[in-house]
Amino acid sequence: MIISSDYLEVAVASAKKAGIYLLEHFNEKHDPIYKSNFDISLNVDKRSEQIILKNIRASFPSHNVYSEEIGSINNNSEFTWYIDPLDGTNNYFVGIPYFAISIALLHNNQPIVGVVYNPILDQLFEAVSGKGTFLNGEKITFGKRETGSYSTLSFIKGHSDDAISAKNSEADEVEHLLYCKFSRVLKMWAPSLDWCLLALGKIDALVSYESELEDMYAGLLIAQEAGVIVCNFNGMVYNENNYKIIASNKNLMPSLIELLMPYYE
């Protein structure tokens, strides 16, 4: 399909506008709203979301939307926007300058546009399916370093309301295995930016255990378009029916698949 440039333009404009707002209010005191025992929301999450939704719905009122705060708006469209208006809310709340706005557009469940904006560093990552990945207008390509056990890996785990759930127990087991295998395992609490660090070649691999979709889709497309290999834990090409994901280069991928294949199902 031909992907309209309007999609990317609206996503970029929305992310930047929301990013300016979040940056202006970063150093203020924020009162948390507890969504669960493990997750919070802030009033700035909601305001950032309103800014983004106003932009997107003005241009594409018939599209579906899934956003972290409001949930799903289903218009029976082939197009769905996945939005995280503040990826890294906990970081933002405690004053850690590692957060982003993440916006992705899917067509029939396939990501076709991804934008991640880091307002602290004024870094705009963007990708369109088949067109490559760009950082502030400059094309970037994933570097293939052969670092073995000295590699740096990011581990992303989706939220769970139950600390003793089977899902949480298995995720903890996966995390422990990664710590035993790699010298540095990062948990940064802003998944979209971790995907972008991977695309830049700043880290060597990423393992995502059932991440929230609004945190994932934009960064995943950005990484793929930069040349990162993305597959499921079983080593097969990533598909939207399984969200246990490995992303890395051809040198590290075999050892990661061997380690994580038992946890595919």
Order of alpha helices (4+ residues) and beta strands (2+ residues): alpha-beta-beta-alpha-beta-beta-beta-alpha-beta-beta-beta-beta-beta-beta-alpha-beta-alpha-beta-alpha-beta-beta-alpha
